[in-house]
Amino acid sequence: MIKQLLLSVAFDELDNAIEVAARESLGIEITLYNTDWLMGVDASRDAEYARKEFEDRDLTITAHGPLYDLNPGSLDATIRSYTRACFIRGVEVGAAMGAEKVIYHTFYNPLLPKSVLPGWKRLAKPIWADVHEAAEKAGITVCLENSYETTAEFFSELFEDFGDGTTQMCFDPAHVHLYSRDGQAAWVVTMGHLISHVHLNDNDGGSDDHQALGSGSIPYKNILPELWGACSESTVVLEMNVNRALESLGFLRGANIWE
């Protein structure tokens, strides 16, 4: 059984989502994708407002860090610098909201030639070190999420390069379904001891559409028991809009995974 289930919500959708979360006994994962807002002066004030709302309702909170067009290993120093600033700001604002965890992708593109990878890692590693230092100061845990990585072993190598010993994993079965040559079992065997957070949504195997559970081609009724067997203490996010999340609750109850 899932012990803690969360909604995925952008800050500007928060007021409605809080009421849904409280009614359904769910937590909230705030998406910090809007960097105009995140990097501006309003984010700190808004974070304090959100923290009070969360605390008043005793909601579990996590945050998903910024991700659009960022690249910690870019050959362009300006892009690396902006990526670093966005990553660290995500840590700070997430912590100010009371989030327990902040989730980031590795941002490596496996379509690049293999010869690119060593240099990309060399450039990216100092940025991740700065992120972990900021997270330690803020009292928030960093989770790295699988996205375009083609194998569990490849992700594990990046994880070892960019983790700091306290880093945990956010596991996304939908990304495995779309991009990985390995199935879920290989990912659970390789990374299961580090998975503390899970993103759930469905897709048709062709596009990352964040559909409601049971509406795509991912065999969740088969793979969820295997996943919970290894990651039963993980927080779990329904990473889709609120209406699809409510539909997915029915799916999880029907599968005897959520009460």
Helices and strands as residue ranges (DSSP letters): E 4-10, G 11-13, H 14-24, E 27-31, H 35-38, H 42-57, E 61-64, H 77-96, E 101-105, G 114-116, H 117-138, E 141-145, H 152-162, E 168-171, H 173-179, H 184-191, G 192-194, E 195-200, H 220-231, E 235-238, H 242-254
